[in-house]
Amino acid sequence: MNTMNSIVWMFPIIFMLHDFEEIIMAEVWGKRYKKAIDTTWPEHQPFALNYVHCCKTPAFSIGVEIIFLIFVLISLFSLIFQNYFIWYSGFLGITLHFVFIHMVSCIRFKHYVPGIITSTLFLFPSTWLLFTSANILHYNVSMILLACLTGIALITLISPMHKLMGSLSRLLYKYSETSKRA
């Protein structure tokens, strides 16, 4: 795997495998650790728990799907236009997300946090892929630092998706209740 044509698809694949863990575990984790979550994060709770009080899997899945489609489009357009800066930035942002969101949250929470297993498993391969890509693309330190800042900006898209999950949960609930009335 030493060409960008094959490396570029690892970004959405790693993201999706990571988010499968979150999709599967976020709702049950939120229910199991509700009191500890409220104590550890009284305001800005993970997985939009402060917006919906319980992360609902269908709403969470929609948010993940939107982000996944964005990452697939970034990967596709990077290949089409042979310009990998946004792709590199997004992949670097997700890798930083593994460390600074999941690993730090797990240490702070002192319990399992959804996403920590895949964050740990994918940290080394993601770092290796980023290093290999930087060599193929001839990125220097300043380009990597700029990509880091851009990646952090891209990853901030995750926060609005969490807020959107509250609205999506209400819409899905309303949809499920409407069919009962008919």
N, C-alpha and C positions, 0 to 999 in steps of 0.2 A: 504494500500500500504506500507507494511513493509518488503518486500523481494526485493532483488536486481533483481530478475527475472521480476518484474513488474516495478520497478523504472527505470531500465536501458533504457527502451524504451521512457521514458519521455524526454530524451536529444534530440533525433532526432525529436520527435513530437513538442516540444517547439521551437526548431530551425526552423522547417518548417513553423509552424504557424506564427512565428516572420517574417520569410522571405517572406511569402505571402504578408504581409503589404508592405514590401520593393518592391517586384515584381510589385505589383499593383500601387504603388505611385511614385517610383523613377523617371521614365521618365517624368510624368506630373509635378512633383515637380521641376525637373531640368529645365523644360521649364518655369514654372510659376515664379520661383525665380532666374533666370539666373543672373541678375545684382547683386542681393544681395549675391548670392553664390560666384560670381567672386570677390566681395569686401571682404567677410568674409574669404574665402579660396582662395587667389590668386594662390597658387601653388598646394597643396595637397587637392584636392576637393573630397568630398564624392561620392561614387557610380561611381568612375572612370570618373567623368565629365571632368577632365583635360586630359584624354586620348581620349575620343570620343566626347567631347563637348556637347553631349546629350546622356544620358543613354538610351539605346534602350532595351526595355523589353525582346525581344528574347535572346539577348546576356547575359543580366543580369540573365535570367532564367537558361541558360546553366551553368554559374558560380555557381549559387545556387544549381543546380542539382549535380554538381561535389562535392561540399562541403557536401551536404546532403548524398550522397552515402558514402563518407568518414566517416561521423558520424554514419551512419547505420552500416558500417563494423566495426567500433570501438566498437559499442554497441554489435553487434553479437559476435565478437571475445572475448569481455569481458565475455559474458555469456558462450561461449564454453570453454574458458580456465579458467574461474572463477578467473580472474585477472582484477581488476577494476581500476587500477591506471590511465591508459591512458584515460579511459572513464570519471573518476572523474575529471581529469585534463581538458579534453575538455569541459565538462559541466561547470566547474568552469570558464574556459576561456570565454565561451559564456555569462555566467552570468556577469562577469567583463566587457565584451563587451557591455552589456546592459547599464551599469552605465557609463563607461569611454568613450565610443564612442557615443552612442545615447543620453544619458541624458546630457552629457557635451556639445555635438554638439548643442543640442536644446537650452541650456542656452546661448551658445556663439552666435548662429544664431538669437535668439529671435523670431523664427517662428517655425512652425511645421517642423520636420525632419522625413523622412520615417523610420519607425521602433520604434519611440518613444512611440506610444500607446501600442504596444505589449511588448516593453521593460519594461514599467511601470507595465503593467498587470502581466507579468511573473517574475518580480524581486522577489517578496515575495515567490511564489510557488517554484521557482528555488532554492532560498536560503534554504527553508525548506527541499526540496529534497536532497540538498547537505548536510545539517546538519544531516538528517536522515541516509543518506548513510554513512557519516563519522562514525556515531554511529554503524551501522550494520557492517561496515568494520573494526572497531576499529582503525581508523586513529587518530593519535595524532597531535599536533600542527605542529611539524616539517614535518610530512608527508603531511599535508594540505598546508604548505608553499611551499614545493617541488612541489606539484600538481599545486599550483598557478603559479609558474615559468614555469612549463611544459605547463600549459594551455595557458599562454601568448604566449609561443613559437608556440603552435598549432594554435592559433588564427591569428598569423602572416600569415598563409596560405591564409587568406582572401585578403590581399593586392595583392599577385600575381594574384588572380582570378580577381580583379578589373582591373589590367593591361591587363590580357587576354581578358577582355570584349572589349577592343578597337579593338584587332585583330579579335575577333569573330564578332563584328559589321560590320567590313569591309568585312569579308568572307560572312556573311549572305547577305549583300548588293550586293556583287558581284554575289552571287548565284541568287538573285532575278532579277538582270539585265540580266544575261545570258539567262534566259528563255524567255525574251522579244526579244532577237536577233534571236532565233531559229524559 
